[in-house]
């Protein structure tokens, strides 16, 4: 069984540490120091990268030099030893992993789906957040909406390991976009209780996101109405609704 736990970094990043027996991998190490502390003298076999932003890649070179480890990720990132693109498959801890291209936050963004004996794990970087999604720094609303739709189609029990502790802020926006949704209210209470004890609100699940994440709920009437009111215009397509929600969230 794979153990997966978050290594806090910076103000709100999580570097995900995966290990089984003596094998260790980390996802998106923006800083090497907390990874080295977490390993506590054990060897790092490899790194998975989802996109090129420095808070996800800043520790790669130091870790690579110290452990001589593999680096899997988009070909655009310096130091990658195994370039990954949409549809690629590889093995991790003896389990199958599939690569999904999910542009929007950045153009090179990927997600990795790891299937472990009936349990699906999703490492999605800054594309899908708990109750939110990443800003569109490089991609278009069409690209991000398509990327989120791909992730939303995964099994509802899929565990979602995103890279930031943004949950409470995202839930505040979700409540504004869909104030009558009782699942959002319940999730907010649970997230507040977790953070009060300094516990992470992650991982989430795809099922939880489908019930509480406005960016995955563009087909719901209340979301459509709120997005249209914010845009001051009639919105006809899911992409238009998504784009309005994203612009609203940018200034929320």
N, C-alpha and C positions, 0 to 999 in steps of 0.2 A: 504493500500500500504506500502511495506517495504521500508524504507530509508536505503541506503547503502553508507557509506562514508569511505575513508581511514584515518587512524590515522598514521602519519609518525612516524617511530622509527629508532633508530641507524642512519646509513648513508643513507640507501636506502630501508629499509623495509617498507611495508605497513601492518598494522593490520586492517583488515576490521571490521567495526562496523555496525551491523545490528540492526535496531530498528523499532518497530511498537507500537504505543500507549505507554504503560509503560514497554514493554518487550524489553530487550537488550541482544544481543549476540555479541561475538567477535571471529574472526578467527585468529589463530596463534599469540597469544600475547607473543612476545619475551621479552617484558618489561611491567611490570604492571603500572608504573607511568603514561605514556601517556593515558592508558586506563582509569585510575581513573580520570584523568583530563577531559577526554572526557565525562565520565558519569556525571560529575558535580553533585554529590550527589544522583544520581539515582542508582537503584539496577541492578546488572548484573545477569541475569538468567542463562547464560551458555556460554561455550567456545567450539568452534570447532577446532580441531587440524588435520593438514594434514600429518605431519611427525615429527620425533623426534629431529631434529636439534635445538640447544639451542636458536638460534635467532627466533624460532617459538614457543618455549615452556618455555622460561626463566621466564616469568611472571605468569605462571599458579599457582604455589603454593601460591604466595602472593594474587592473585585474589580469589583463592578458599578459603583461610582463611578469607579474608575480606568480601566476599559476600556469602559464603556457596553455591556456584553455581555448576551446573552440568558441567562435562567435557566429551565431546564426541570426540573420536579419536581412533587411532590404539591401540590395547591392549598392545603393546610394551612400551608405554609411561607411566611413573609413574604418578599417580594422575588421570588417566582416570576413570570416573565412568560409562561410557557407551561405552564399546568396540565396534568398528565398523569394518566390513569387507566387502569384495566385495559382492554386491547384497543386502545389508541391506537397509531397508527403515525406515524412521522415519518422524515425523511431526515437523515442525518449523514454528511458527506464524500461525499454522493451515494449512500450505502448505506441500505438499509431497516433501521429499528429498530422493535421491538415492545415495548410496555409490558406487564408482568405485575404484577398486584397480588399481593403476598406478605406479608400481615399476619401478625403473631405477635410479632416483636421490638417493633414498634410497629404501630398500627392503620393508619397512612398509608403503610407501607413499600411501595415498588415496586422492581422489577428491570427492567433494560433489556437486551434481546437485540439485538445488532448483527450483521447478516449481511453479511460482506465477501467477495465472490467465492468462496463455498464454505467460508469460515472463519467460525465462529460465536463471538462474544464475549459473555460474560454479566457484567454489572455488577450485583452482588447485594447491595452494602452489607453489612449485618450480619445478613442472613437465613441464608445458607449461608456457612460458613467452611471453610477447609481442614481436613478431618477433624472438623468440628464444626458448630454452628449458634448463632445468637444467643440470648441470654436472653429469656424471655418477660416483658418489662416491661409490656406493655399487652394483648397478645393471649392467646388460649387455646391449650392443646396441640392441639386440633382444628384451629385456624387454622394454626398453624405446621406441623403435619404435612401439611396440604393444600398449603401453600406450598412446602414442601420436595419434595413429590411432583411438583408442577408443574415445578420446576427439574430434578429427577432424570429427567424424561421428555425433556429436551432431548438432542440427539445426544451420544454419548459423547465425541466429539472437541471439544465445546464448551469453550473456554477460560474459566476461572472467575476473575474479578477481584474478590475480596472486599476488605474495607476495613481489615483488621487482620492483623498478623503474630502470630497465635495458634497457628501450626501445631504447634510442639513440645509445648505444653501440651495441645492437643487430641489429639495422637497418644498422649500418656501416658494420657489417659482411654480412648481407643480401645483401647489395649493391655490396659487393665484390663477393658474390656467384652468383648473378644474376643481373649484372649491367644494363641490358637493360629493366628491369621491371619498368614501369612507376608508378605502384602502390607503390613500395618501395620509389621512389623519392617523390611522393606526401605525403606519410605517414611520411617520414623524415622531410619534411618542416612543417607539422602540429605538430609533436612532438617537434621540436625545438621551435616553437612559444609557445607551452604550457609550456615548461620548462623555457623559458625566462620570463614568468609571474608566475613562481613557481607553476604551476598547474600540477596535475598528468596526465600522458598519459593514464591512466587506468580508467575504464575498457576498454578492447578491445572487439572484437566479434570473434566468430569462422570464420565468413565470411572474416573478415579482415586478420586473420591469414592464411587462405587458400590462400589468394592472395599475402601475403608478407613474410611469415615465411618459410625460406628455409628448415627447418626440417619437414615441412608438404608438401613440394613440391619436394620430391625425384624422382617423376616420370617425371619431366619436363626436356627436353633435355639439356638446358643450365646448370641447377643444376647438372645433371649427369656428364656433360663434365668437369665442374669446379672441382667437387669432385674427379673425376678420375685423372685430372691433378695434383691436390694436392697430391693424394695418389701415383702417379707415376705408376699406374696399371689400368687394366681394371676392372671395377666394374659391376657385373652382377645383383645383387639383390638390392631391396630397402634398406634392412638392411645394406648391404655393403656401399651403398651410404650414408646412415645416419651416419654410424660409421666414415666414412672419414670426413664428414662435422663436426661431433662433435670433432674429433681430431684436425681438422683445427681451429675450434672456440676456443679450449682450449689454443691455443698459438697465437691467432689473436691479 
